[in-house]
Amino acid sequence: MLKLSIPVEPNLYKSLIGHPKVIRLVALSGGYSTEDACAELAKNEGMIASFSRGLLQDLRVSQSDEEFDAVLGGAIDQIYRASIA
């Protein structure tokens, strides 16, 4: 498994994704906002997300359980969609 920053050039790592010794190519959000990281990830076939910052960026201690769950669920859905694009 390789954990790399999202490339500026889409599909730059495509040859690595198809390599028989690479199980997964995981994208780091690299300081992008969740929206920007997902948009960039979606341009790269075969990469999946590892966006811990993006997952947590909109969570607040002041949120109710319902708000927290909704925000977390929304982030998970957005990151998942970018990973399968």
PyMOL Python script that loads the backbone (N, CA, C, O; Angstrom):
from pymol import cmd

cmd.read_pdbstr("""\
ATOM      1  N   MET A   1       0.850  -1.166   0.000  1.00  0.00           N
ATOM      2  CA  MET A   1       0.000   0.000   0.000  1.00  0.00           C
ATOM      3  C   MET A   1       0.894   1.225   0.000  1.00  0.00           C
ATOM      4  O   MET A   1       1.843   1.321   0.778  1.00  0.00           O
ATOM      5  N   LEU A   2       0.578   2.155  -0.879  1.00  0.00           N
ATOM      6  CA  LEU A   2       1.310   3.421  -0.944  1.00  0.00           C
ATOM      7  C   LEU A   2       0.368   4.554  -0.572  1.00  0.00           C
ATOM      8  O   LEU A   2      -0.773   4.604  -1.029  1.00  0.00           O
ATOM      9  N   LYS A   3       0.855   5.452   0.255  1.00  0.00           N
ATOM     10  CA  LYS A   3       0.096   6.627   0.667  1.00  0.00           C
ATOM     11  C   LYS A   3       0.802   7.842   0.097  1.00  0.00           C
ATOM     12  O   LYS A   3       1.894   8.198   0.541  1.00  0.00           O
ATOM     13  N   LEU A   4       0.173   8.484  -0.897  1.00  0.00           N
ATOM     14  CA  LEU A   4       0.801   9.588  -1.617  1.00  0.00           C
ATOM     15  C   LEU A   4      -0.127  10.785  -1.688  1.00  0.00           C
ATOM     16  O   LEU A   4      -1.345  10.650  -1.572  1.00  0.00           O
ATOM     17  N   SER A   5       0.457  11.953  -1.878  1.00  0.00           N
ATOM     18  CA  SER A   5      -0.348  13.156  -2.101  1.00  0.00           C
ATOM     19  C   SER A   5      -1.076  13.044  -3.434  1.00  0.00           C
ATOM     20  O   SER A   5      -0.616  12.364  -4.352  1.00  0.00           O
ATOM     21  N   ILE A   6      -2.196  13.708  -3.526  1.00  0.00           N
ATOM     22  CA  ILE A   6      -2.944  13.721  -4.783  1.00  0.00           C
ATOM     23  C   ILE A   6      -2.076  14.431  -5.822  1.00  0.00           C
ATOM     24  O   ILE A   6      -1.610  15.544  -5.578  1.00  0.00           O
ATOM     25  N   PRO A   7      -1.857  13.804  -6.970  1.00  0.00           N
ATOM     26  CA  PRO A   7      -0.992  14.441  -7.966  1.00  0.00           C
ATOM     27  C   PRO A   7      -1.668  15.628  -8.656  1.00  0.00           C
ATOM     28  O   PRO A   7      -2.889  15.659  -8.810  1.00  0.00           O
ATOM     29  N   VAL A   8      -0.867  16.585  -9.061  1.00  0.00           N
ATOM     30  CA  VAL A   8      -1.377  17.734  -9.810  1.00  0.00           C
ATOM     31  C   VAL A   8      -1.832  17.275 -11.193  1.00  0.00           C
ATOM     32  O   VAL A   8      -2.839  17.752 -11.715  1.00  0.00           O
ATOM     33  N   GLU A   9      -1.090  16.356 -11.774  1.00  0.00           N
ATOM     34  CA  GLU A   9      -1.436  15.794 -13.082  1.00  0.00           C
ATOM     35  C   GLU A   9      -2.320  14.569 -12.861  1.00  0.00           C
ATOM     36  O   GLU A   9      -1.857  13.584 -12.285  1.00  0.00           O
ATOM     37  N   PRO A  10      -3.586  14.601 -13.305  1.00  0.00           N
ATOM     38  CA  PRO A  10      -4.472  13.460 -13.101  1.00  0.00           C
ATOM     39  C   PRO A  10      -3.886  12.156 -13.630  1.00  0.00           C
ATOM     40  O   PRO A  10      -3.280  12.106 -14.701  1.00  0.00           O
ATOM     41  N   ASN A  11      -4.087  11.112 -12.847  1.00  0.00           N
ATOM     42  CA  ASN A  11      -3.661   9.741 -13.183  1.00  0.00           C
ATOM     43  C   ASN A  11      -2.147   9.578 -13.320  1.00  0.00           C
ATOM     44  O   ASN A  11      -1.680   8.656 -13.989  1.00  0.00           O
ATOM     45  N   LEU A  12      -1.395  10.455 -12.700  1.00  0.00           N
ATOM     46  CA  LEU A  12       0.061  10.351 -12.739  1.00  0.00           C
ATOM     47  C   LEU A  12       0.541   9.007 -12.187  1.00  0.00           C
ATOM     48  O   LEU A  12       1.540   8.462 -12.656  1.00  0.00           O
ATOM     49  N   TYR A  13      -0.162   8.484 -11.206  1.00  0.00           N
ATOM     50  CA  TYR A  13       0.250   7.232 -10.553  1.00  0.00           C
ATOM     51  C   TYR A  13      -0.437   5.998 -11.133  1.00  0.00           C
ATOM     52  O   TYR A  13      -0.361   4.920 -10.545  1.00  0.00           O
ATOM     53  N   LYS A  14      -1.095   6.139 -12.263  1.00  0.00           N
ATOM     54  CA  LYS A  14      -1.881   5.023 -12.812  1.00  0.00           C
ATOM     55  C   LYS A  14      -1.047   3.754 -13.004  1.00  0.00           C
ATOM     56  O   LYS A  14      -1.547   2.651 -12.782  1.00  0.00           O
ATOM     57  N   SER A  15       0.207   3.892 -13.409  1.00  0.00           N
ATOM     58  CA  SER A  15       1.038   2.701 -13.606  1.00  0.00           C
ATOM     59  C   SER A  15       1.319   1.995 -12.279  1.00  0.00           C
ATOM     60  O   SER A  15       1.496   0.777 -12.255  1.00  0.00           O
ATOM     61  N   LEU A  16       1.361   2.741 -11.182  1.00  0.00           N
ATOM     62  CA  LEU A  16       1.547   2.127  -9.864  1.00  0.00           C
ATOM     63  C   LEU A  16       0.309   1.355  -9.438  1.00  0.00           C
ATOM     64  O   LEU A  16       0.411   0.288  -8.833  1.00  0.00           O
ATOM     65  N   ILE A  17      -0.856   1.896  -9.756  1.00  0.00           N
ATOM     66  CA  ILE A  17      -2.113   1.260  -9.356  1.00  0.00           C
ATOM     67  C   ILE A  17      -2.226  -0.126  -9.983  1.00  0.00           C
ATOM     68  O   ILE A  17      -2.725  -1.057  -9.351  1.00  0.00           O
ATOM     69  N   GLY A  18      -1.773  -0.261 -11.198  1.00  0.00           N
ATOM     70  CA  GLY A  18      -1.850  -1.542 -11.888  1.00  0.00           C
ATOM     71  C   GLY A  18      -0.703  -2.494 -11.577  1.00  0.00           C
ATOM     72  O   GLY A  18      -0.709  -3.632 -12.046  1.00  0.00           O
ATOM     73  N   HIS A  19       0.267  -2.059 -10.808  1.00  0.00           N
ATOM     74  CA  HIS A  19       1.428  -2.901 -10.501  1.00  0.00           C
ATOM     75  C   HIS A  19       1.011  -4.055  -9.595  1.00  0.00           C
ATOM     76  O   HIS A  19       0.270  -3.847  -8.634  1.00  0.00           O
ATOM     77  N   PRO A  20       1.478  -5.272  -9.888  1.00  0.00           N
ATOM     78  CA  PRO A  20       1.048  -6.446  -9.111  1.00  0.00           C
ATOM     79  C   PRO A  20       1.485  -6.429  -7.638  1.00  0.00           C
ATOM     80  O   PRO A  20       0.912  -7.155  -6.826  1.00  0.00           O
ATOM     81  N   LYS A  21       2.463  -5.634  -7.289  1.00  0.00           N
ATOM     82  CA  LYS A  21       2.904  -5.589  -5.892  1.00  0.00           C
ATOM     83  C   LYS A  21       2.276  -4.439  -5.103  1.00  0.00           C
ATOM     84  O   LYS A  21       2.592  -4.244  -3.929  1.00  0.00           O
ATOM     85  N   VAL A  22       1.395  -3.684  -5.742  1.00  0.00           N
ATOM     86  CA  VAL A  22       0.705  -2.583  -5.070  1.00  0.00           C
ATOM     87  C   VAL A  22      -0.738  -3.014  -4.818  1.00  0.00           C
ATOM     88  O   VAL A  22      -1.492  -3.293  -5.750  1.00  0.00           O
ATOM     89  N   ILE A  23      -1.100  -3.063  -3.541  1.00  0.00           N
ATOM     90  CA  ILE A  23      -2.460  -3.456  -3.175  1.00  0.00           C
ATOM     91  C   ILE A  23      -3.420  -2.282  -3.309  1.00  0.00           C
ATOM     92  O   ILE A  23      -4.499  -2.418  -3.887  1.00  0.00           O
ATOM     93  N   ARG A  24      -3.029  -1.130  -2.775  1.00  0.00           N
ATOM     94  CA  ARG A  24      -3.845   0.079  -2.817  1.00  0.00           C
ATOM     95  C   ARG A  24      -2.953   1.293  -2.962  1.00  0.00           C
ATOM     96  O   ARG A  24      -1.814   1.306  -2.494  1.00  0.00           O
ATOM     97  N   LEU A  25      -3.476   2.299  -3.606  1.00  0.00           N
ATOM     98  CA  LEU A  25      -2.824   3.601  -3.664  1.00  0.00           C
ATOM     99  C   LEU A  25      -3.764   4.568  -2.961  1.00  0.00           C
ATOM    100  O   LEU A  25      -4.858   4.860  -3.445  1.00  0.00           O
ATOM    101  N   VAL A  26      -3.322   5.052  -1.821  1.00  0.00           N
ATOM    102  CA  VAL A  26      -4.153   5.866  -0.945  1.00  0.00           C
ATOM    103  C   VAL A  26      -3.736   7.326  -1.067  1.00  0.00           C
ATOM    104  O   VAL A  26      -2.551   7.652  -1.003  1.00  0.00           O
ATOM    105  N   ALA A  27      -4.718   8.194  -1.242  1.00  0.00           N
ATOM    106  CA  ALA A  27      -4.463   9.622  -1.429  1.00  0.00           C
ATOM    107  C   ALA A  27      -4.572  10.374  -0.110  1.00  0.00           C
ATOM    108  O   ALA A  27      -5.553  10.238   0.621  1.00  0.00           O
ATOM    109  N   LEU A  28      -3.560  11.161   0.176  1.00  0.00           N
ATOM    110  CA  LEU A  28      -3.604  12.092   1.300  1.00  0.00           C
ATOM    111  C   LEU A  28      -4.230  13.387   0.812  1.00  0.00           C
ATOM    112  O   LEU A  28      -4.041  13.767  -0.344  1.00  0.00           O
ATOM    113  N   SER A  29      -4.965  14.064   1.667  1.00  0.00           N
ATOM    114  CA  SER A  29      -5.650  15.292   1.239  1.00  0.00           C
ATOM    115  C   SER A  29      -4.691  16.451   1.015  1.00  0.00           C
ATOM    116  O   SER A  29      -5.045  17.410   0.330  1.00  0.00           O
ATOM    117  N   GLY A  30      -3.512  16.390   1.561  1.00  0.00           N
ATOM    118  CA  GLY A  30      -2.472  17.368   1.273  1.00  0.00           C
ATOM    119  C   GLY A  30      -2.819  18.803   1.621  1.00  0.00           C
ATOM    120  O   GLY A  30      -2.329  19.726   0.970  1.00  0.00           O
ATOM    121  N   GLY A  31      -3.644  19.010   2.622  1.00  0.00           N
ATOM    122  CA  GLY A  31      -3.980  20.361   3.025  1.00  0.00           C
ATOM    123  C   GLY A  31      -5.142  20.975   2.267  1.00  0.00           C
ATOM    124  O   GLY A  31      -5.565  22.088   2.578  1.00  0.00           O
ATOM    125  N   TYR A  32      -5.666  20.259   1.270  1.00  0.00           N
ATOM    126  CA  TYR A  32      -6.845  20.744   0.557  1.00  0.00           C
ATOM    127  C   TYR A  32      -8.050  20.714   1.481  1.00  0.00           C
ATOM    128  O   TYR A  32      -8.078  19.944   2.441  1.00  0.00           O
ATOM    129  N   SER A  33      -9.038  21.540   1.201  1.00  0.00           N
ATOM    130  CA  SER A  33     -10.325  21.406   1.882  1.00  0.00           C
ATOM    131  C   SER A  33     -10.931  20.084   1.419  1.00  0.00           C
ATOM    132  O   SER A  33     -10.484  19.506   0.428  1.00  0.00           O
ATOM    133  N   THR A  34     -11.932  19.614   2.124  1.00  0.00           N
ATOM    134  CA  THR A  34     -12.580  18.358   1.727  1.00  0.00           C
ATOM    135  C   THR A  34     -13.103  18.450   0.301  1.00  0.00           C
ATOM    136  O   THR A  34     -12.919  17.524  -0.489  1.00  0.00           O
ATOM    137  N   GLU A  35     -13.751  19.558  -0.031  1.00  0.00           N
ATOM    138  CA  GLU A  35     -14.335  19.717  -1.368  1.00  0.00           C
ATOM    139  C   GLU A  35     -13.254  19.671  -2.451  1.00  0.00           C
ATOM    140  O   GLU A  35     -13.405  18.982  -3.460  1.00  0.00           O
ATOM    141  N   ASP A  36     -12.167  20.408  -2.231  1.00  0.00           N
ATOM    142  CA  ASP A  36     -11.095  20.431  -3.225  1.00  0.00           C
ATOM    143  C   ASP A  36     -10.381  19.083  -3.317  1.00  0.00           C
ATOM    144  O   ASP A  36     -10.062  18.622  -4.413  1.00  0.00           O
ATOM    145  N   ALA A  37     -10.131  18.456  -2.174  1.00  0.00           N
ATOM    146  CA  ALA A  37      -9.464  17.148  -2.179  1.00  0.00           C
ATOM    147  C   ALA A  37     -10.317  16.112  -2.901  1.00  0.00           C
ATOM    148  O   ALA A  37      -9.794  15.303  -3.668  1.00  0.00           O
ATOM    149  N   CYS A  38     -11.621  16.132  -2.662  1.00  0.00           N
ATOM    150  CA  CYS A  38     -12.508  15.188  -3.345  1.00  0.00           C
ATOM    151  C   CYS A  38     -12.550  15.449  -4.843  1.00  0.00           C
ATOM    152  O   CYS A  38     -12.559  14.511  -5.639  1.00  0.00           O
ATOM    153  N   ALA A  39     -12.575  16.709  -5.225  1.00  0.00           N
ATOM    154  CA  ALA A  39     -12.584  17.049  -6.657  1.00  0.00           C
ATOM    155  C   ALA A  39     -11.308  16.567  -7.334  1.00  0.00           C
ATOM    156  O   ALA A  39     -11.354  16.030  -8.440  1.00  0.00           O
ATOM    157  N   GLU A  40     -10.180  16.755  -6.678  1.00  0.00           N
ATOM    158  CA  GLU A  40      -8.900  16.316  -7.247  1.00  0.00           C
ATOM    159  C   GLU A  40      -8.788  14.792  -7.244  1.00  0.00           C
ATOM    160  O   GLU A  40      -8.302  14.205  -8.211  1.00  0.00           O
ATOM    161  N   LEU A  41      -9.228  14.159  -6.182  1.00  0.00           N
ATOM    162  CA  LEU A  41      -9.177  12.693  -6.107  1.00  0.00           C
ATOM    163  C   LEU A  41     -10.028  12.064  -7.210  1.00  0.00           C
ATOM    164  O   LEU A  41      -9.629  11.069  -7.817  1.00  0.00           O
ATOM    165  N   ALA A  42     -11.180  12.638  -7.464  1.00  0.00           N
ATOM    166  CA  ALA A  42     -12.083  12.088  -8.482  1.00  0.00           C
ATOM    167  C   ALA A  42     -11.459  12.078  -9.874  1.00  0.00           C
ATOM    168  O   ALA A  42     -11.929  11.352 -10.750  1.00  0.00           O
ATOM    169  N   LYS A  43     -10.416  12.865 -10.093  1.00  0.00           N
ATOM    170  CA  LYS A  43      -9.720  12.900 -11.383  1.00  0.00           C
ATOM    171  C   LYS A  43      -8.687  11.781 -11.514  1.00  0.00           C
ATOM    172  O   LYS A  43      -8.057  11.643 -12.562  1.00  0.00           O
ATOM    173  N   ASN A  44      -8.509  10.981 -10.459  1.00  0.00           N
ATOM    174  CA  ASN A  44      -7.464   9.963 -10.419  1.00  0.00           C
ATOM    175  C   ASN A  44      -8.064   8.576 -10.222  1.00  0.00           C
ATOM    176  O   ASN A  44      -8.414   8.187  -9.108  1.00  0.00           O
ATOM    177  N   GLU A  45      -8.174   7.845 -11.317  1.00  0.00           N
ATOM    178  CA  GLU A  45      -8.764   6.509 -11.278  1.00  0.00           C
ATOM    179  C   GLU A  45      -7.948   5.573 -10.400  1.00  0.00           C
ATOM    180  O   GLU A  45      -6.722   5.520 -10.499  1.00  0.00           O
ATOM    181  N   GLY A  46      -8.640   4.838  -9.543  1.00  0.00           N
ATOM    182  CA  GLY A  46      -7.992   3.798  -8.751  1.00  0.00           C
ATOM    183  C   GLY A  46      -7.429   4.250  -7.423  1.00  0.00           C
ATOM    184  O   GLY A  46      -7.076   3.410  -6.595  1.00  0.00           O
ATOM    185  N   MET A  47      -7.333   5.546  -7.188  1.00  0.00           N
ATOM    186  CA  MET A  47      -6.871   6.029  -5.883  1.00  0.00           C
ATOM    187  C   MET A  47      -8.060   6.080  -4.929  1.00  0.00           C
ATOM    188  O   MET A  47      -9.182   6.382  -5.335  1.00  0.00           O
ATOM    189  N   ILE A  48      -7.803   5.781  -3.665  1.00  0.00           N
ATOM    190  CA  ILE A  48      -8.838   5.913  -2.648  1.00  0.00           C
ATOM    191  C   ILE A  48      -8.372   6.925  -1.609  1.00  0.00           C
ATOM    192  O   ILE A  48      -7.177   7.193  -1.487  1.00  0.00           O
ATOM    193  N   ALA A  49      -9.309   7.479  -0.870  1.00  0.00           N
ATOM    194  CA  ALA A  49      -9.009   8.576   0.052  1.00  0.00           C
ATOM    195  C   ALA A  49      -8.517   8.104   1.413  1.00  0.00           C
ATOM    196  O   ALA A  49      -8.919   7.060   1.926  1.00  0.00           O
ATOM    197  N   SER A  50      -7.641   8.907   1.967  1.00  0.00           N
ATOM    198  CA  SER A  50      -7.233   8.821   3.367  1.00  0.00           C
ATOM    199  C   SER A  50      -7.225  10.253   3.885  1.00  0.00           C
ATOM    200  O   SER A  50      -6.169  10.838   4.130  1.00  0.00           O
ATOM    201  N   PHE A  51      -8.416  10.800   4.045  1.00  0.00           N
ATOM    202  CA  PHE A  51      -8.582  12.220   4.356  1.00  0.00           C
ATOM    203  C   PHE A  51      -8.993  12.427   5.802  1.00  0.00           C
ATOM    204  O   PHE A  51     -10.143  12.785   6.054  1.00  0.00           O
ATOM    205  N   SER A  52      -8.124  12.221   6.739  1.00  0.00           N
ATOM    206  CA  SER A  52      -8.507  12.397   8.142  1.00  0.00           C
ATOM    207  C   SER A  52      -8.885  13.838   8.436  1.00  0.00           C
ATOM    208  O   SER A  52      -9.866  14.082   9.139  1.00  0.00           O
ATOM    209  N   ARG A  53      -8.137  14.788   7.921  1.00  0.00           N
ATOM    210  CA  ARG A  53      -8.463  16.200   8.143  1.00  0.00           C
ATOM    211  C   ARG A  53      -9.800  16.533   7.511  1.00  0.00           C
ATOM    212  O   ARG A  53     -10.627  17.210   8.122  1.00  0.00           O
ATOM    213  N   GLY A  54     -10.015  16.065   6.298  1.00  0.00           N
ATOM    214  CA  GLY A  54     -11.271  16.318   5.612  1.00  0.00           C
ATOM    215  C   GLY A  54     -12.453  15.681   6.311  1.00  0.00           C
ATOM    216  O   GLY A  54     -13.565  16.209   6.284  1.00  0.00           O
ATOM    217  N   LEU A  55     -12.208  14.562   6.925  1.00  0.00           N
ATOM    218  CA  LEU A  55     -13.267  13.872   7.652  1.00  0.00           C
ATOM    219  C   LEU A  55     -13.680  14.657   8.894  1.00  0.00           C
ATOM    220  O   LEU A  55     -14.850  14.654   9.278  1.00  0.00           O
ATOM    221  N   LEU A  56     -12.733  15.317   9.509  1.00  0.00           N
ATOM    222  CA  LEU A  56     -12.974  15.972  10.794  1.00  0.00           C
ATOM    223  C   LEU A  56     -13.173  17.482  10.712  1.00  0.00           C
ATOM    224  O   LEU A  56     -13.580  18.089  11.702  1.00  0.00           O
ATOM    225  N   GLN A  57     -12.905  18.101   9.582  1.00  0.00           N
ATOM    226  CA  GLN A  57     -12.815  19.563   9.510  1.00  0.00           C
ATOM    227  C   GLN A  57     -14.069  20.311   9.948  1.00  0.00           C
ATOM    228  O   GLN A  57     -13.958  21.434  10.439  1.00  0.00           O
ATOM    229  N   ASP A  58     -15.235  19.744   9.791  1.00  0.00           N
ATOM    230  CA  ASP A  58     -16.468  20.463  10.138  1.00  0.00           C
ATOM    231  C   ASP A  58     -17.125  19.960  11.418  1.00  0.00           C
ATOM    232  O   ASP A  58     -18.246  20.355  11.738  1.00  0.00           O
ATOM    233  N   LEU A  59     -16.438  19.097  12.147  1.00  0.00           N
ATOM    234  CA  LEU A  59     -16.985  18.602  13.413  1.00  0.00           C
ATOM    235  C   LEU A  59     -16.646  19.570  14.537  1.00  0.00           C
ATOM    236  O   LEU A  59     -15.532  20.089  14.606  1.00  0.00           O
ATOM    237  N   ARG A  60     -17.614  19.807  15.416  1.00  0.00           N
ATOM    238  CA  ARG A  60     -17.435  20.741  16.524  1.00  0.00           C
ATOM    239  C   ARG A  60     -17.958  20.114  17.813  1.00  0.00           C
ATOM    240  O   ARG A  60     -18.941  19.373  17.796  1.00  0.00           O
ATOM    241  N   VAL A  61     -17.315  20.407  18.900  1.00  0.00           N
ATOM    242  CA  VAL A  61     -17.739  19.896  20.199  1.00  0.00           C
ATOM    243  C   VAL A  61     -19.113  20.445  20.579  1.00  0.00           C
ATOM    244  O   VAL A  61     -19.837  19.818  21.352  1.00  0.00           O
ATOM    245  N   SER A  62     -19.472  21.592  20.049  1.00  0.00           N
ATOM    246  CA  SER A  62     -20.748  22.229  20.374  1.00  0.00           C
ATOM    247  C   SER A  62     -21.941  21.626  19.624  1.00  0.00           C
ATOM    248  O   SER A  62     -23.085  21.984  19.902  1.00  0.00           O
ATOM    249  N   GLN A  63     -21.690  20.724  18.687  1.00  0.00           N
ATOM    250  CA  GLN A  63     -22.781  20.142  17.905  1.00  0.00           C
ATOM    251  C   GLN A  63     -23.555  19.126  18.744  1.00  0.00           C
ATOM    252  O   GLN A  63     -22.998  18.437  19.598  1.00  0.00           O
ATOM    253  N   SER A  64     -24.843  19.059  18.473  1.00  0.00           N
ATOM    254  CA  SER A  64     -25.654  18.004  19.098  1.00  0.00           C
ATOM    255  C   SER A  64     -25.239  16.668  18.489  1.00  0.00           C
ATOM    256  O   SER A  64     -24.542  16.634  17.475  1.00  0.00           O
ATOM    257  N   ASP A  65     -25.660  15.588  19.097  1.00  0.00           N
ATOM    258  CA  ASP A  65     -25.348  14.266  18.551  1.00  0.00           C
ATOM    259  C   ASP A  65     -25.874  14.126  17.125  1.00  0.00           C
ATOM    260  O   ASP A  65     -25.211  13.555  16.260  1.00  0.00           O
ATOM    261  N   GLU A  66     -27.067  14.650  16.896  1.00  0.00           N
ATOM    262  CA  GLU A  66     -27.673  14.547  15.569  1.00  0.00           C
ATOM    263  C   GLU A  66     -26.892  15.363  14.540  1.00  0.00           C
ATOM    264  O   GLU A  66     -26.652  14.894  13.428  1.00  0.00           O
ATOM    265  N   GLU A  67     -26.499  16.575  14.905  1.00  0.00           N
ATOM    266  CA  GLU A  67     -25.700  17.414  14.001  1.00  0.00           C
ATOM    267  C   GLU A  67     -24.350  16.769  13.718  1.00  0.00           C
ATOM    268  O   GLU A  67     -23.908  16.721  12.570  1.00  0.00           O
ATOM    269  N   PHE A  68     -23.702  16.277  14.761  1.00  0.00           N
ATOM    270  CA  PHE A  68     -22.407  15.618  14.633  1.00  0.00           C
ATOM    271  C   PHE A  68     -22.516  14.437  13.671  1.00  0.00           C
ATOM    272  O   PHE A  68     -21.713  14.297  12.749  1.00  0.00           O
ATOM    273  N   ASP A  69     -23.522  13.590  13.900  1.00  0.00           N
ATOM    274  CA  ASP A  69     -23.714  12.415  13.042  1.00  0.00           C
ATOM    275  C   ASP A  69     -23.982  12.815  11.594  1.00  0.00           C
ATOM    276  O   ASP A  69     -23.477  12.180  10.668  1.00  0.00           O
ATOM    277  N   ALA A  70     -24.778  13.867  11.400  1.00  0.00           N
ATOM    278  CA  ALA A  70     -25.102  14.312  10.039  1.00  0.00           C
ATOM    279  C   ALA A  70     -23.872  14.868   9.334  1.00  0.00           C
ATOM    280  O   ALA A  70     -23.639  14.567   8.163  1.00  0.00           O
ATOM    281  N   VAL A  71     -23.089  15.668  10.030  1.00  0.00           N
ATOM    282  CA  VAL A  71     -21.883  16.245   9.432  1.00  0.00           C
ATOM    283  C   VAL A  71     -20.866  15.148   9.121  1.00  0.00           C
ATOM    284  O   VAL A  71     -20.276  15.133   8.042  1.00  0.00           O
ATOM    285  N   LEU A  72     -20.665  14.238  10.061  1.00  0.00           N
ATOM    286  CA  LEU A  72     -19.726  13.131   9.841  1.00  0.00           C
ATOM    287  C   LEU A  72     -20.199  12.243   8.691  1.00  0.00           C
ATOM    288  O   LEU A  72     -19.405  11.848   7.837  1.00  0.00           O
ATOM    289  N   GLY A  73     -21.486  11.936   8.674  1.00  0.00           N
ATOM    290  CA  GLY A  73     -22.037  11.114   7.592  1.00  0.00           C
ATOM    291  C   GLY A  73     -21.894  11.781   6.234  1.00  0.00           C
ATOM    292  O   GLY A  73     -21.590  11.121   5.241  1.00  0.00           O
ATOM    293  N   GLY A  74     -22.114  13.087   6.190  1.00  0.00           N
ATOM    294  CA  GLY A  74     -21.953  13.826   4.936  1.00  0.00           C
ATOM    295  C   GLY A  74     -20.523  13.796   4.430  1.00  0.00           C
ATOM    296  O   GLY A  74     -20.282  13.628   3.235  1.00  0.00           O
ATOM    297  N   ALA A  75     -19.569  13.960   5.350  1.00  0.00           N
ATOM    298  CA  ALA A  75     -18.152  13.910   4.964  1.00  0.00           C
ATOM    299  C   ALA A  75     -17.776  12.519   4.461  1.00  0.00           C
ATOM    300  O   ALA A  75     -17.069  12.384   3.462  1.00  0.00           O
ATOM    301  N   ILE A  76     -18.248  11.497   5.151  1.00  0.00           N
ATOM    302  CA  ILE A  76     -17.961  10.115   4.725  1.00  0.00           C
ATOM    303  C   ILE A  76     -18.526   9.868   3.331  1.00  0.00           C
ATOM    304  O   ILE A  76     -17.845   9.299   2.477  1.00  0.00           O
ATOM    305  N   ASP A  77     -19.761  10.291   3.095  1.00  0.00           N
ATOM    306  CA  ASP A  77     -20.381  10.100   1.779  1.00  0.00           C
ATOM    307  C   ASP A  77     -19.613  10.829   0.683  1.00  0.00           C
ATOM    308  O   ASP A  77     -19.373  10.277  -0.391  1.00  0.00           O
ATOM    309  N   GLN A  78     -19.231  12.068   0.961  1.00  0.00           N
ATOM    310  CA  GLN A  78     -18.509  12.864  -0.038  1.00  0.00           C
ATOM    311  C   GLN A  78     -17.146  12.237  -0.369  1.00  0.00           C
ATOM    312  O   GLN A  78     -16.772  12.150  -1.539  1.00  0.00           O
ATOM    313  N   ILE A  79     -16.428  11.814   0.631  1.00  0.00           N
ATOM    314  CA  ILE A  79     -15.112  11.203   0.433  1.00  0.00           C
ATOM    315  C   ILE A  79     -15.247   9.853  -0.268  1.00  0.00           C
ATOM    316  O   ILE A  79     -14.439   9.519  -1.134  1.00  0.00           O
ATOM    317  N   TYR A  80     -16.260   9.082   0.102  1.00  0.00           N
ATOM    318  CA  TYR A  80     -16.498   7.790  -0.556  1.00  0.00           C
ATOM    319  C   TYR A  80     -16.799   7.979  -2.043  1.00  0.00           C
ATOM    320  O   TYR A  80     -16.246   7.275  -2.888  1.00  0.00           O
ATOM    321  N   ARG A  81     -17.683   8.939  -2.360  1.00  0.00           N
ATOM    322  CA  ARG A  81     -18.027   9.179  -3.778  1.00  0.00           C
ATOM    323  C   ARG A  81     -16.782   9.558  -4.592  1.00  0.00           C
ATOM    324  O   ARG A  81     -16.625   9.124  -5.733  1.00  0.00           O
ATOM    325  N   ALA A  82     -15.911  10.364  -4.002  1.00  0.00           N
ATOM    326  CA  ALA A  82     -14.677  10.753  -4.707  1.00  0.00           C
ATOM    327  C   ALA A  82     -13.761   9.549  -4.908  1.00  0.00           C
ATOM    328  O   ALA A  82     -13.039   9.469  -5.902  1.00  0.00           O
ATOM    329  N   SER A  83     -13.795   8.615  -3.961  1.00  0.00           N
ATOM    330  CA  SER A  83     -12.920   7.431  -4.050  1.00  0.00           C
ATOM    331  C   SER A  83     -13.379   6.448  -5.111  1.00  0.00           C
ATOM    332  O   SER A  83     -12.576   5.665  -5.617  1.00  0.00           O
ATOM    333  N   ILE A  84     -14.649   6.479  -5.450  1.00  0.00           N
ATOM    334  CA  ILE A  84     -15.145   5.519  -6.454  1.00  0.00           C
ATOM    335  C   ILE A  84     -15.415   6.167  -7.798  1.00  0.00           C
ATOM    336  O   ILE A  84     -15.852   5.497  -8.735  1.00  0.00           O
ATOM    337  N   ALA A  85     -15.158   7.469  -7.904  1.00  0.00           N
ATOM    338  CA  ALA A  85     -15.415   8.194  -9.157  1.00  0.00           C
ATOM    339  C   ALA A  85     -14.589   7.651 -10.297  1.00  0.00           C
ATOM    340  O   ALA A  85     -14.683   8.147 -11.420  1.00  0.00           O
TER     341      ALA A  85
END
""", "prot")
cmd.dss("prot")
cmd.show_as("cartoon", "prot")
cmd.util.cbc("prot")
cmd.orient("prot")
